[in-house]
Amino acid sequence: MNTLRQDSLAGIVVFLVALPLCLGIAQASGLPPFVGLLTGIIGGLVVTALSPSRFAVSGPAAGLVTIVVAAIESLGSFSLFLMALVLAGVLQLLFGILRAGRFISLVPASVIKGMLAAIGILLIMQQIPVALGTAEETGLAEVVQGNAAFSVTAIAVAAGGLLVLWLWGSPLIRRVKSLRWIPGPLIAVLLGCVTTLLLTHFAPQQLAALPRITLPAFGSLGDLLGELESPAWSAWRNPSVWVVAVTLALVASLETLLSQEALKKLRPQNPPPSPNREMVAQGVGNLLSGVLGAMPITAVIVRSSVNVSNGAQSKLSIFIHGVLLLICGLWFSGLLTLIPLASLAAVLLYTGYKLATPRLFIEQFRQGRRSTSRSSPPSAGLSPAACWRGSGLVLPPRWHSASGAAIATRCSWRATMTTTCCASSRI
């Protein structure tokens, strides 16, 4: 109880950061926004209870958006995807039991950076039509060809959100102590909500040009669960389902462990959290997500770093964030329908830019041709129409000395695996 004040403040701030991201990631995945909320709730309550880390926040990750979209399209239904997610959770449990977490050190950092850049580029490509206010099924190709109708209102909202996010990350705002704890994504979303209210009162005819979140009204947890799909249990023998399951298990595990490694530098924990126990916690979370009809879960570094930077002392802060997401989804869903999709697109566009910032490519280039050649293929082999059938992920040999013996690891996935399978460790 001595840390209640610090943990409460940190939990509230993490909730304010997580709310727009949960909604936006679900929307970008082509799923109802409340699915993103449920995923955040499972990550905040269930995974936190089992995780050995006191500070790592788990929830839906932007880096898995392209995998979710492509997997659902490949399998043909969300229920088949949920079955794959259940199997992925089981595989993660096995990873933890078999102590596979130690193999994270064999992945070259340059390969990870290349995949982060790739997913950032894909996020930008995916969200440009949404920010322009085009029809729901409109893709980037139609926008480039000039065959899409734009909405000036949506463009203005998205541009305003991007401006806010840029200003909030500038040194000018960082110098103001009273504004540091207010997350930029929340301000961007609030700006969109204010626009919705102004249009409702002064220009209702323009509301149709500003698509917004749609959420059913939930009176209880049972009502929420009643809106969710169930896994196609009979599909567990389907080879395509297993391909997706293995992909999700490997990618989610890698992203989680990378987030844990980054979090160690921000807030060391003694003793350090066991990566194998973390795999078990994540496996249970993804297993439950698949059963309940939610999305894949990973540990996410940005929400975790917000938790640490706002003075979190224990897991209580993460539990508070999960409870607030639950309360918001059950009793304040009407307020969430004020959020324009263009505002969420602005948050994801900014996220994509942070993942694929030009500085990353410049730094890799300066490190030399060997490093650049590792990070280039994942980001260069992008295809917005076929991200699931990308050129494959190749981990070059990395020699790791142990007891005088050199261990070489070379791992390649076939063309059914996306080139952008590992990115949400920064989200």
C-alpha positions as CSV (number, residue, x, y, z in Angstrom):
1,M,0.0,0.0,0.0
2,N,3.0,2.3,0.4
3,T,3.3,2.5,-3.4
4,L,-0.5,3.0,-4.1
5,R,-0.2,6.6,-5.1
6,Q,2.7,6.1,-7.6
7,D,1.1,2.9,-9.0
8,S,-2.3,4.6,-9.4
9,L,-0.8,7.5,-11.3
10,A,1.2,5.3,-13.5
11,G,-1.7,3.0,-14.2
12,I,-4.0,5.9,-15.2
13,V,-1.3,7.2,-17.6
14,V,-0.7,3.8,-19.1
15,F,-4.5,3.4,-19.6
16,L,-4.7,6.8,-21.4
17,V,-1.9,5.6,-23.7
18,A,-3.3,2.1,-24.2
19,L,-6.9,3.1,-25.0
20,P,-6.4,4.7,-28.4
21,L,-3.8,2.1,-29.3
22,C,-6.1,-0.8,-28.5
23,L,-8.9,0.7,-30.5
24,G,-6.7,1.7,-33.4
25,I,-4.9,-1.6,-33.7
26,A,-8.2,-3.5,-33.8
27,Q,-9.6,-1.1,-36.4
28,A,-6.4,-1.4,-38.5
29,S,-6.7,-5.2,-38.3
30,G,-10.3,-5.1,-39.7
31,L,-11.8,-6.1,-36.4
32,P,-14.4,-4.5,-34.1
33,P,-12.8,-2.0,-31.7
34,F,-14.1,-3.8,-28.6
35,V,-11.9,-6.8,-29.7
36,G,-8.9,-4.5,-29.1
37,L,-10.2,-3.5,-25.7
38,L,-10.8,-7.1,-24.7
39,T,-7.2,-7.9,-25.7
40,G,-5.9,-5.0,-23.6
41,I,-8.0,-6.3,-20.7
42,I,-6.6,-9.8,-20.9
43,G,-3.1,-8.5,-21.2
44,G,-3.5,-6.1,-18.3
45,L,-5.1,-8.6,-15.9
46,V,-4.4,-12.2,-16.8
47,V,-0.9,-11.9,-18.3
48,T,0.2,-9.5,-15.6
49,A,-0.9,-11.9,-12.9
50,L,1.4,-14.6,-14.4
51,S,4.3,-12.6,-15.6
52,P,7.5,-12.4,-13.6
53,S,8.1,-8.8,-14.7
54,R,6.7,-6.0,-12.4
55,F,6.7,-3.4,-15.1
56,A,6.1,-5.0,-18.6
57,V,2.7,-4.1,-20.0
58,S,1.1,-6.6,-22.4
59,G,-1.7,-6.0,-25.0
60,P,-2.4,-5.8,-28.7
61,A,0.7,-4.8,-30.8
62,A,0.7,-2.7,-33.9
63,G,3.5,-4.9,-35.3
64,L,1.1,-7.8,-35.6
65,V,-1.5,-5.9,-37.6
66,T,-0.3,-7.1,-41.0
67,I,0.0,-10.7,-39.8
68,V,-3.6,-10.6,-38.4
69,V,-5.0,-9.1,-41.6
70,A,-3.1,-11.4,-43.9
71,A,-3.8,-14.5,-41.8
72,I,-7.6,-13.9,-41.7
73,E,-7.6,-13.3,-45.4
74,S,-5.5,-16.4,-46.0
75,L,-7.6,-18.7,-43.7
76,G,-11.0,-17.2,-44.8
77,S,-12.6,-16.5,-41.5
78,F,-11.8,-15.0,-38.1
79,S,-12.9,-18.2,-36.3
80,L,-10.2,-20.1,-38.1
81,F,-7.7,-17.4,-37.0
82,L,-8.9,-17.8,-33.4
83,M,-8.1,-21.5,-33.6
84,A,-4.6,-20.6,-34.8
85,L,-4.3,-18.2,-31.9
86,V,-5.3,-20.9,-29.4
87,L,-2.6,-23.2,-30.9
88,A,-0.1,-20.4,-30.8
89,G,-0.7,-20.0,-27.1
90,V,-0.1,-23.7,-26.6
91,L,3.1,-23.5,-28.5
92,Q,4.3,-20.5,-26.4
93,L,3.5,-22.6,-23.3
94,L,5.8,-25.3,-24.7
95,F,8.5,-22.7,-25.4
96,G,8.5,-21.7,-21.8
97,I,8.5,-25.3,-20.5
98,L,11.3,-26.2,-22.8
99,R,13.3,-23.1,-21.8
100,A,13.5,-21.7,-25.3
101,G,13.7,-18.1,-24.1
102,R,17.5,-18.1,-24.1
103,F,17.7,-18.4,-27.9
104,I,16.7,-14.7,-28.2
105,S,20.4,-13.8,-28.1
106,L,20.9,-15.5,-31.4
107,V,18.8,-13.0,-33.4
108,P,21.0,-10.3,-35.0
109,A,19.9,-6.8,-34.0
110,S,20.2,-5.5,-37.5
111,V,17.6,-8.1,-38.7
112,I,15.2,-6.9,-36.0
113,K,15.7,-3.3,-37.0
114,G,15.0,-4.2,-40.6
115,M,11.8,-5.9,-39.7
116,L,10.7,-3.0,-37.5
117,A,11.2,-0.6,-40.4
118,A,9.3,-3.0,-42.7
119,I,6.3,-3.1,-40.4
120,G,6.4,0.7,-40.0
121,I,6.2,1.2,-43.7
122,L,3.3,-1.2,-44.0
123,L,1.5,0.6,-41.2
124,I,1.8,3.9,-43.1
125,M,0.7,2.4,-46.4
126,Q,-2.3,0.8,-44.7
127,Q,-3.5,3.9,-42.8
128,I,-3.1,6.5,-45.5
129,P,-6.5,5.7,-47.1
130,V,-8.1,5.9,-43.6
131,A,-6.5,9.3,-42.9
132,L,-7.8,10.6,-46.3
133,G,-11.4,9.5,-45.4
134,T,-11.8,7.1,-48.3
135,A,-14.4,4.4,-48.4
136,E,-13.8,1.4,-46.1
137,E,-12.7,-1.0,-48.8
138,T,-10.4,1.5,-50.6
139,G,-6.7,0.6,-50.7
140,L,-3.6,2.5,-51.3
141,A,-3.6,1.5,-55.0
142,E,-6.9,3.3,-55.6
143,V,-5.6,6.3,-53.8
144,V,-2.5,6.5,-56.0
145,Q,-4.5,6.0,-59.2
146,G,-6.9,8.8,-58.2
147,N,-9.9,6.5,-58.1
148,A,-10.8,7.3,-54.5
149,A,-13.0,10.0,-53.1
150,F,-11.4,12.0,-50.3
151,S,-13.0,13.7,-47.2
152,V,-11.6,17.1,-46.4
153,T,-13.0,16.8,-42.9
154,A,-11.2,13.5,-42.3
155,I,-7.9,14.9,-43.7
156,A,-8.1,17.9,-41.4
157,V,-8.7,15.7,-38.4
158,A,-5.8,13.4,-39.3
159,A,-3.5,16.3,-40.0
160,G,-4.4,17.9,-36.7
161,G,-3.7,14.7,-34.9
162,L,-0.3,14.3,-36.6
163,L,0.6,17.9,-35.7
164,V,-0.3,17.3,-32.1
165,L,1.8,14.1,-31.9
166,W,4.7,15.9,-33.5
167,L,4.5,18.8,-31.1
168,W,4.1,16.4,-28.1
169,G,7.3,14.8,-29.0
170,S,9.2,18.0,-29.4
171,P,11.7,19.4,-26.8
172,L,9.3,22.4,-26.4
173,I,6.6,20.3,-24.8
174,R,9.0,18.1,-22.9
175,R,10.3,21.1,-21.0
176,V,6.8,21.7,-19.6
177,K,6.6,19.4,-16.5
178,S,2.8,19.8,-16.2
179,L,2.4,18.3,-19.8
180,R,4.9,15.5,-19.6
181,W,2.4,13.0,-18.1
182,I,-0.3,13.6,-20.7
183,P,0.2,11.2,-23.6
184,G,0.2,12.6,-27.1
185,P,-2.1,9.9,-28.6
186,L,-4.8,10.9,-26.0
187,I,-4.6,14.6,-27.1
188,A,-4.9,13.6,-30.8
189,V,-7.9,11.4,-30.0
190,L,-9.5,14.1,-27.9
191,L,-9.0,16.6,-30.7
192,G,-11.0,14.3,-33.0
193,C,-13.8,13.9,-30.4
194,V,-14.1,17.7,-30.1
195,T,-14.4,17.9,-33.9
196,T,-17.2,15.3,-33.8
197,L,-19.1,17.3,-31.2
198,L,-18.6,20.6,-33.1
199,L,-19.9,19.0,-36.3
200,T,-22.9,17.5,-34.5
201,H,-24.0,20.9,-33.2
202,F,-23.0,23.3,-36.0
203,A,-22.6,21.2,-39.2
204,P,-24.4,17.8,-38.8
205,Q,-24.5,17.3,-42.6
206,Q,-20.7,16.9,-42.5
207,L,-20.7,14.0,-40.0
208,A,-21.2,11.5,-42.8
209,A,-17.8,12.6,-44.1
210,L,-16.1,11.7,-40.8
211,P,-16.3,7.9,-40.2
212,R,-16.2,7.1,-36.5
213,I,-15.7,4.1,-34.3
214,T,-18.8,1.9,-33.9
215,L,-19.3,0.0,-30.6
216,P,-22.4,-1.8,-29.3
217,A,-23.6,-0.8,-25.9
218,F,-22.5,-3.3,-23.2
219,G,-24.3,-3.5,-19.9
220,S,-22.3,-6.3,-18.4
221,L,-19.3,-8.5,-19.1
222,G,-21.7,-11.2,-20.4
223,D,-23.0,-8.7,-23.0
224,L,-19.4,-8.1,-24.1
225,L,-18.6,-11.8,-24.4
226,G,-21.8,-12.4,-26.3
227,E,-20.6,-10.2,-29.2
228,L,-17.4,-12.2,-29.6
229,E,-16.7,-15.1,-32.0
230,S,-15.5,-18.5,-31.0
231,P,-12.7,-20.6,-32.4
232,A,-13.4,-23.2,-35.1
233,W,-12.3,-26.1,-32.9
234,S,-12.7,-28.6,-35.7
235,A,-10.0,-26.9,-37.7
236,W,-7.1,-27.9,-35.5
237,R,-6.0,-30.5,-38.2
238,N,-5.9,-27.8,-40.9
239,P,-2.2,-27.4,-42.0
240,S,-2.9,-23.7,-42.9
241,V,-4.1,-23.1,-39.4
242,W,-0.9,-24.6,-38.0
243,V,1.2,-22.3,-40.3
244,V,-0.4,-19.3,-38.9
245,A,-0.1,-20.7,-35.3
246,V,3.6,-21.2,-35.6
247,T,4.0,-17.8,-37.1
248,L,2.1,-16.1,-34.3
249,A,3.9,-18.1,-31.6
250,L,7.4,-17.3,-32.9
251,V,6.8,-13.7,-33.7
252,A,4.9,-12.9,-30.4
253,S,7.5,-14.7,-28.4
254,L,10.4,-12.9,-30.1
255,E,8.7,-9.5,-29.7
256,T,7.9,-10.1,-26.0
257,L,11.5,-11.1,-25.2
258,L,12.9,-8.2,-27.1
259,S,10.6,-5.9,-25.1
260,Q,11.8,-7.5,-21.9
261,E,15.5,-6.9,-22.9
262,A,14.8,-3.3,-23.7
263,L,12.9,-2.9,-20.4
264,K,15.9,-4.2,-18.4
265,K,17.8,-1.1,-19.5
266,L,15.1,1.2,-18.4
267,R,14.3,-0.4,-15.0
268,P,16.5,-3.2,-13.9
269,Q,14.8,-5.8,-11.8
270,N,16.6,-8.0,-9.3
271,P,16.4,-10.9,-9.9
272,P,15.8,-10.4,-13.6
273,P,12.5,-11.8,-14.9
274,S,12.8,-15.3,-16.3
275,P,12.2,-15.3,-20.1
276,N,10.8,-18.8,-19.8
277,R,8.2,-17.8,-17.2
278,E,7.3,-14.9,-19.4
279,M,6.7,-17.3,-22.3
280,V,4.3,-19.3,-20.1
281,A,2.4,-16.1,-19.1
282,Q,2.2,-14.9,-22.7
283,G,1.1,-18.4,-23.8
284,V,-1.8,-18.4,-21.3
285,G,-2.8,-14.9,-22.5
286,N,-2.9,-15.9,-26.1
287,L,-4.6,-19.1,-25.4
288,L,-7.3,-17.2,-23.5
289,S,-7.5,-14.5,-26.2
290,G,-8.2,-17.2,-28.8
291,V,-10.9,-18.8,-26.7
292,L,-12.6,-15.5,-26.0
293,G,-12.3,-14.1,-29.5
294,A,-9.6,-11.5,-29.0
295,M,-6.4,-10.6,-30.7
296,P,-2.7,-11.7,-30.2
297,I,-0.9,-10.4,-27.2
298,T,2.7,-9.4,-26.7
299,A,4.7,-7.4,-24.2
300,V,4.9,-3.8,-25.7
301,I,7.8,-1.6,-24.9
302,V,6.2,1.9,-25.3
303,R,3.4,1.2,-22.8
304,S,5.9,-0.5,-20.5
305,S,8.3,2.5,-20.7
306,V,5.4,4.9,-20.0
307,N,4.6,2.7,-16.9
308,V,8.2,3.0,-15.7
309,S,8.7,6.6,-16.5
310,N,5.6,7.6,-14.5
311,G,6.9,6.0,-11.3
312,A,5.4,2.5,-11.2
313,Q,6.6,0.4,-8.3
314,S,4.7,-2.8,-8.7
315,K,2.3,-4.8,-10.9
316,L,-0.5,-2.8,-9.4
317,S,-0.1,-0.1,-12.0
318,I,-0.7,-2.6,-14.8
319,F,-3.7,-4.1,-13.1
320,I,-5.2,-0.6,-12.7
321,H,-4.7,0.0,-16.4
322,G,-6.5,-3.3,-17.2
323,V,-9.4,-2.5,-14.8
324,L,-9.9,1.0,-16.4
325,L,-10.0,-0.6,-19.9
326,L,-12.7,-3.0,-18.6
327,I,-14.7,-0.1,-17.1
328,C,-14.4,1.9,-20.2
329,G,-15.5,-0.9,-22.5
330,L,-18.5,-1.8,-20.3
331,W,-20.0,1.5,-19.3
332,F,-18.4,4.2,-21.4
333,S,-18.6,2.7,-24.9
334,G,-20.9,5.5,-26.0
335,L,-18.2,8.0,-25.5
336,L,-15.8,6.0,-27.6
337,T,-18.1,6.3,-30.6
338,L,-17.1,10.0,-30.8
339,I,-13.6,9.0,-31.9
340,P,-13.0,9.5,-35.6
341,L,-11.2,6.8,-37.5
342,A,-8.9,9.5,-38.9
343,S,-7.7,10.3,-35.4
344,L,-6.7,6.6,-34.8
345,A,-5.1,6.6,-38.3
346,A,-3.0,9.6,-37.2
347,V,-1.8,7.7,-34.1
348,L,-0.8,4.7,-36.3
349,L,0.8,6.8,-39.0
350,Y,3.0,8.4,-36.4
351,T,3.7,5.0,-34.9
352,G,4.7,3.7,-38.3
353,Y,7.0,6.7,-38.8
354,K,8.7,6.0,-35.5
355,L,9.3,2.4,-36.5
356,A,10.7,3.3,-40.0
357,T,12.3,6.7,-39.2
358,P,14.9,7.7,-41.8
359,R,17.5,7.9,-39.0
360,L,17.3,4.1,-38.6
361,F,18.4,3.6,-42.2
362,I,21.2,6.2,-41.9
363,E,22.5,4.5,-38.7
364,Q,22.5,1.1,-40.3
365,F,24.3,2.5,-43.4
366,R,27.0,4.0,-41.3
367,Q,27.6,0.7,-39.5
368,G,28.7,-0.8,-42.8
369,R,27.6,-2.9,-45.7
370,R,27.3,-6.1,-43.6
371,S,24.8,-4.6,-41.2
372,T,22.9,-2.8,-44.0
373,S,22.6,-6.0,-46.0
374,R,21.0,-7.8,-43.0
375,S,18.4,-5.1,-42.4
376,S,17.6,-4.3,-46.0
377,P,15.8,-7.4,-47.2
378,P,13.0,-7.4,-44.7
379,S,12.2,-3.7,-45.4
380,A,12.9,-3.9,-49.2
381,G,10.7,-6.9,-49.9
382,L,7.4,-5.2,-49.2
383,S,4.2,-5.8,-51.1
384,P,1.0,-4.3,-49.7
385,A,-1.1,-6.7,-51.8
386,A,0.7,-9.8,-50.6
387,C,2.5,-9.1,-47.3
388,W,1.6,-12.7,-46.1
389,R,3.4,-14.1,-49.1
390,G,6.5,-11.9,-48.8
391,S,10.0,-12.9,-49.7
392,G,10.5,-14.6,-46.4
393,L,12.5,-13.8,-43.3
394,V,16.1,-14.8,-43.2
395,L,18.3,-14.6,-40.1
396,P,21.9,-14.6,-41.3
397,P,24.5,-16.6,-39.4
398,R,25.5,-15.2,-36.1
399,W,28.3,-16.8,-34.2
400,H,27.7,-17.1,-30.5
401,S,30.5,-18.5,-28.3
402,A,29.6,-20.9,-25.5
403,S,32.1,-23.0,-23.7
404,G,34.6,-22.5,-26.5
405,A,32.2,-23.8,-29.2
406,A,30.8,-21.6,-31.9
407,I,27.1,-22.0,-32.6
408,A,25.7,-20.8,-35.9
409,T,22.0,-20.2,-36.3
410,R,20.4,-19.8,-39.7
411,C,16.7,-19.7,-39.8
412,S,14.6,-19.1,-42.9
413,W,10.8,-19.2,-43.3
414,R,9.0,-20.1,-46.5
415,A,7.1,-17.7,-48.7
416,T,4.0,-18.1,-46.5
417,M,5.7,-16.1,-43.9
418,T,5.6,-12.3,-44.0
419,T,8.7,-10.2,-44.2
420,T,7.4,-8.0,-41.5
421,C,6.8,-10.5,-38.7
422,C,8.5,-8.8,-35.8
423,A,7.8,-5.2,-35.0
424,S,5.6,-4.4,-32.1
425,S,8.3,-4.4,-29.5
426,R,8.3,-0.6,-29.9
427,I,4.5,-0.1,-29.7
